[in-house]
Amino acid sequence: MNTAVTLSYLVAAVGVALVVTGLVRSRRGSGGPVHDRYEAAFLNGGPARVADSALAALQADGRLAVGGPGTVSVLRPLAYDPVERAVFQAHAEAPHGALHQLRLTVMRHPAVQEIGDGLAARGLVVAPAVRRSVLRRCAALGLGTFLLFPVAFVLTVLDFATAEEPSFPFVLKVAPALVAAAFTAVVCGSLGAGQVTPAGRRAVSAYGRDHARSGDAGHLVALHGLGALPDPVLRELFVAAARFYGPVGRRGRGGRGRTRSGHASWAGDAAGAAAVWCAGAGACGGGSSGGGGSCSAGACSGGGSGCGGGSGSSCGGSGSSSSCGSSSSSSCGGSSGG
């Protein structure tokens, strides 16, 4: 039994080390500040928030016109950055200029997708493939611990049945190792579910403080969501477009739930049409109508503010690998907006 006890502690220690190492490595990076409103939007609400920010800015300065029932017209096709170019390109390819379809196409555009890749390379968000790997390790450790408890109990019964003298129960000997492993699995799983890293949260908070007085529509949406749009008619049109691929939760002015950190979550609310860079546990698609943001958990599904409608997880670019698709695969690359 002493050999079994030693082996149990060794296995638990290796499992804990693998999980903790994977979690720490997933959050490494140079860090640094948020460079522009598109990065702030991505951190606060994923690709959907980036698309909403760009569309709101273009509408506000008269280069786009958004009218009922959610149709977009180009007034001046003048773009100053890759994301704005993506909007005009998507509009040129859209059959009817529908706001919800334009929004979804922009989310999946390489210029938007690479924003996530750049943030992941700097350690401000976790690439979906890396995040899934960490969560798989946590799940394996937790499941292994759960299964070892009954095994330890059976070995304890056998030890009592065959021992000539009473001995300390085997299950109590290995309980500290199993409890520590189970606790590690739960804690690391909870921490690993978040898409935005602590460095990312600090960076976007600092950016928000620096631009707190900005009245620019693009910055307002990037930092606070669609609820910050001052025009109620325009706000409803954008929110309706965001709802097209899934429900947009309501809470307070912005209508997005908040995590314990006080940031809006852009995970778990996307289930529709596109598989894109959704840095969040379920985050792609639908609306980004809420307040400022951290990501949580992982695959794309639901209609919230992550990527664009669909289920699935990330799109690739330089930083992450996954399938991007709905009707077709999309590649991720391009340059991020300025």
C-alpha positions in Angstrom: 0.0 0.0 0.0 2.9 2.4 0.6 3.8 2.1 -3.1 0.2 2.9 -4.1 0.2 5.9 -1.8 3.5 7.2 -3.3 2.2 6.6 -6.8 -1.0 8.5 -6.0 0.9 11.6 -4.7 3.2 11.4 -7.7 0.3 11.3 -10.2 -1.5 14.1 -8.4 1.6 16.3 -8.4 2.3 15.7 -12.1 -1.4 16.5 -12.9 -1.3 19.7 -10.9 2.0 20.8 -12.4 0.7 20.3 -16.0 -2.5 22.2 -15.3 -0.8 25.1 -13.6 2.0 25.3 -16.1 -0.5 25.3 -19.0 -2.6 28.1 -17.3 0.5 30.3 -16.7 1.8 29.8 -20.2 -1.5 30.7 -21.7 -1.3 34.1 -20.2 2.2 35.0 -21.0 3.0 37.9 -23.3 4.6 41.3 -23.4 1.4 43.0 -22.3 1.4 46.8 -22.9 -1.3 49.3 -23.5 -4.3 49.2 -25.8 -3.3 50.9 -29.1 -6.7 52.0 -30.5 -10.4 51.9 -30.1 -10.6 48.6 -32.1 -8.4 46.8 -29.6 -10.5 48.3 -26.8 -13.6 47.1 -28.5 -12.2 43.6 -29.0 -11.3 43.3 -25.4 -14.7 44.6 -24.3 -16.9 42.7 -26.6 -15.0 40.7 -29.2 -15.3 41.0 -33.0 -19.0 42.1 -32.7 -18.0 45.2 -30.7 -15.3 46.0 -33.2 -17.8 45.9 -36.0 -20.3 48.0 -34.0 -17.7 50.6 -33.2 -16.6 51.0 -36.8 -20.2 51.2 -38.1 -21.2 53.7 -35.4 -18.2 55.9 -36.2 -18.9 55.8 -40.0 -22.5 56.7 -39.4 -21.7 59.5 -37.0 -19.4 61.3 -39.4 -21.7 60.9 -42.4 -19.9 58.3 -44.4 -22.6 55.8 -43.9 -26.4 56.2 -43.4 -28.3 53.6 -41.3 -32.0 53.7 -41.8 -35.0 51.6 -41.1 -35.6 48.7 -41.2 -31.8 48.2 -40.6 -30.5 49.1 -44.1 -27.1 50.7 -44.7 -26.2 53.1 -47.5 -22.8 54.4 -48.3 -22.6 58.2 -48.6 -18.8 58.6 -48.8 -16.7 55.5 -49.3 -13.6 57.0 -47.6 -11.8 54.7 -45.3 -9.0 55.7 -42.9 -8.0 52.2 -41.5 -8.3 48.5 -42.4 -11.5 48.0 -40.4 -13.3 50.8 -42.2 -12.0 49.4 -45.5 -13.5 46.1 -44.4 -16.9 47.8 -43.8 -17.0 49.3 -47.3 -15.8 46.0 -48.9 -18.4 44.1 -47.0 -21.1 46.6 -48.0 -20.1 46.3 -51.7 -20.5 42.5 -51.5 -23.8 42.7 -49.5 -26.9 42.1 -51.7 -29.3 44.4 -49.8 -27.1 46.4 -47.4 -28.8 44.8 -44.4 -27.2 46.0 -41.2 -27.2 42.6 -39.5 -25.5 40.9 -42.5 -23.0 43.7 -42.9 -22.2 43.5 -39.2 -21.6 39.8 -39.4 -19.4 40.0 -42.5 -17.3 42.7 -40.9 -16.8 40.5 -37.7 -15.4 37.7 -39.9 -13.2 39.9 -42.0 -9.4 39.3 -41.7 -8.8 42.9 -40.6 -11.0 42.3 -37.5 -9.8 38.8 -36.9 -6.2 39.8 -36.7 -6.9 42.2 -34.0 -7.6 39.2 -31.8 -4.4 37.6 -33.0 -2.3 40.6 -32.1 -3.9 40.9 -28.7 -3.2 37.2 -28.1 0.4 37.6 -29.1 0.8 40.3 -26.5 -0.9 38.3 -23.8 -4.0 40.5 -23.5 -6.4 37.7 -24.6 -6.0 34.0 -24.8 -6.3 32.4 -28.2 -9.3 30.0 -28.4 -7.1 27.0 -29.2 -4.8 27.6 -26.3 -7.8 28.2 -24.0 -9.4 24.9 -25.0 -6.2 23.1 -24.3 -6.0 24.5 -20.8 -9.7 23.6 -20.1 -9.1 20.1 -21.4 -6.3 19.6 -19.0 -8.4 21.0 -16.1 -11.2 18.6 -17.0 -8.9 15.6 -17.3 -7.4 16.4 -13.9 -10.8 16.8 -12.3 -12.3 13.7 -13.9 -9.2 11.7 -12.9 -9.5 12.8 -9.3 -13.2 12.0 -9.2 -12.5 8.5 -10.5 -9.7 7.9 -8.1 -11.8 8.4 -5.0 -13.9 5.2 -5.4 -10.7 3.3 -6.4 -9.1 4.5 -3.1 -12.2 3.4 -1.2 -12.1 0.0 -2.7 -8.4 -0.4 -2.0 -9.1 0.6 1.6 -11.7 -2.1 2.0 -9.4 -4.7 0.5 -6.6 -3.6 2.8 -8.8 -4.0 5.9 -9.9 -7.4 4.6 -6.4 -8.8 4.1 -4.4 -7.0 6.8 -3.4 -8.9 9.9 -3.3 -5.7 12.0 -5.5 -2.6 11.7 -3.8 0.1 9.6 -4.5 3.7 8.8 -7.2 3.8 6.0 -5.7 4.1 2.5 -8.3 6.5 1.4 -7.3 8.9 4.2 -3.7 8.6 3.3 -4.3 9.7 -0.3 -7.1 12.1 0.4 -4.8 15.2 0.7 -3.4 14.6 -2.7 -6.8 14.0 -4.3 -8.4 17.0 -2.7 -5.5 19.2 -3.7 -5.7 18.0 -7.3 -9.5 18.5 -7.4 -9.2 22.0 -5.9 -6.5 22.9 -8.5 -8.7 21.6 -11.3 -11.7 23.7 -10.2 -9.7 26.9 -9.7 -7.6 26.6 -12.9 -10.7 25.7 -14.9 -12.4 28.8 -13.6 -9.4 31.0 -14.3 -8.8 29.4 -17.7 -12.3 30.0 -18.8 -11.7 33.7 -19.1 -10.6 34.9 -22.5 -9.3 38.3 -21.5 -6.2 38.1 -19.3 -5.6 40.3 -16.2 -3.1 42.3 -18.3 -5.9 42.8 -20.9 -8.3 44.0 -18.3 -5.8 46.4 -16.9 -5.0 47.7 -20.4 -8.6 48.3 -21.5 -9.4 49.9 -18.1 -6.5 52.3 -18.6 -7.7 53.1 -22.1 -11.2 53.7 -20.9 -9.9 56.2 -18.3 -7.8 58.0 -20.9 -10.8 58.3 -23.2 -13.5 58.8 -20.7 -14.5 62.2 -22.0 -14.5 61.3 -25.7 -17.8 61.9 -27.4 -16.8 60.0 -30.5 -19.5 57.4 -31.4 -16.9 54.8 -32.2 -15.2 55.2 -28.8 -18.5 55.3 -27.0 -19.5 51.9 -28.5 -16.0 50.4 -28.1 -15.9 51.3 -24.4 -19.6 51.0 -23.3 -21.5 49.1 -26.0 -24.5 50.0 -28.1 -26.3 51.3 -25.1 -24.0 54.3 -25.1 -25.3 55.6 -28.5 -27.1 58.8 -27.8 -29.6 58.5 -30.6 -32.3 56.2 -29.4 -33.5 55.3 -32.9 -30.1 54.5 -34.1 -29.4 52.5 -30.9 -32.5 50.4 -31.5 -31.5 49.7 -35.1 -28.1 48.5 -34.0 -29.5 46.4 -31.1 -32.0 44.8 -33.4 -29.2 43.9 -35.8 -27.2 42.5 -32.8 -30.2 40.4 -31.8 -30.6 38.9 -35.2 -28.3 35.9 -34.5 -29.3 35.5 -30.9 -30.8 37.3 -27.8 -29.1 40.2 -26.3 -29.4 40.2 -22.5 -30.7 43.2 -20.7 -29.2 44.6 -17.7 -29.0 48.3 -17.0 -28.5 50.7 -19.8 -26.2 48.6 -21.9 -28.1 45.4 -21.6 -25.2 43.0 -21.1 -24.6 41.0 -18.0 -21.4 41.6 -16.0 -18.8 39.3 -14.6 -17.5 39.5 -11.1 -14.7 41.7 -12.3 -17.3 44.3 -13.4 -16.6 43.8 -17.1 -19.2 42.6 -19.5 -18.8 39.1 -20.7 -18.7 38.4 -24.4 -18.8 34.7 -24.1 -21.6 32.2 -24.1 -24.1 34.2 -26.1 -23.7 33.3 -29.7 -25.4 30.6 -31.7 -25.9 31.3 -35.3 -24.1 31.5 -38.5 -20.4 32.2 -38.3 -17.4 30.5 -36.7 -14.8 33.2 -36.0 -12.2 34.4 -33.5 -14.4 34.3 -30.4 -12.2 34.5 -27.6 -14.8 33.5 -25.2 -16.5 30.4 -23.9 -19.2 30.6 -26.2 -18.9 33.9 -27.5 -19.6 34.9 -30.9 -22.3 36.7 -32.8 -25.2 38.6 -31.6 -25.0 41.8 -29.7 -22.4 43.9 -28.0 -24.8 46.2 -26.4 -23.4 46.3 -23.0 -20.7 47.8 -21.0 -17.1 47.3 -20.9 -15.6 43.9 -21.1 -13.8 40.8 -20.2 -14.3 37.6 -21.9 -15.1 34.4 -20.4 -15.4 30.8 -21.5 -15.0 29.4 -25.0 -16.7 28.2 -28.1 -18.8 30.3 -30.3 -22.4 30.0 -29.9 -25.3 32.2 -29.1 -26.1 35.7 -30.2 -24.1 37.9 -28.0 -21.2 40.1 -28.6 -18.4 37.9 -29.6 -18.0 37.1 -33.2 -20.8 36.8 -35.3 -23.5 34.5 -35.0 -22.2 31.1 -35.2 -21.1 28.2 -33.2 -17.6 27.1 -33.2 -14.6 28.8 -32.0 -11.8 30.8 -33.4 -10.6 31.8 -36.7 -7.1 31.8 -37.2 -4.9 34.5 -38.6 -1.4 34.3 -37.3 -2.2 33.7 -33.7 -4.9 31.0 -33.5 -6.0 28.0 -35.5 -9.5 26.9 -36.0 -12.1 26.7 -38.5 -13.9 29.7 -39.6 -17.0 28.9 -41.4 -20.6 29.1 -41.8 -21.3 28.6 -45.4 -17.6 28.7 -46.2 -14.3 28.8 -44.5 -12.8 32.1 -43.7 -9.2 32.9 -43.3 -7.9 35.2 -40.8 -5.2 37.5 -41.4 -5.0 41.1 -42.5 -4.1 44.1 -40.5 -5.8 45.5 -37.6 -7.4 48.9 -37.5 -5.8 52.0 -36.3 
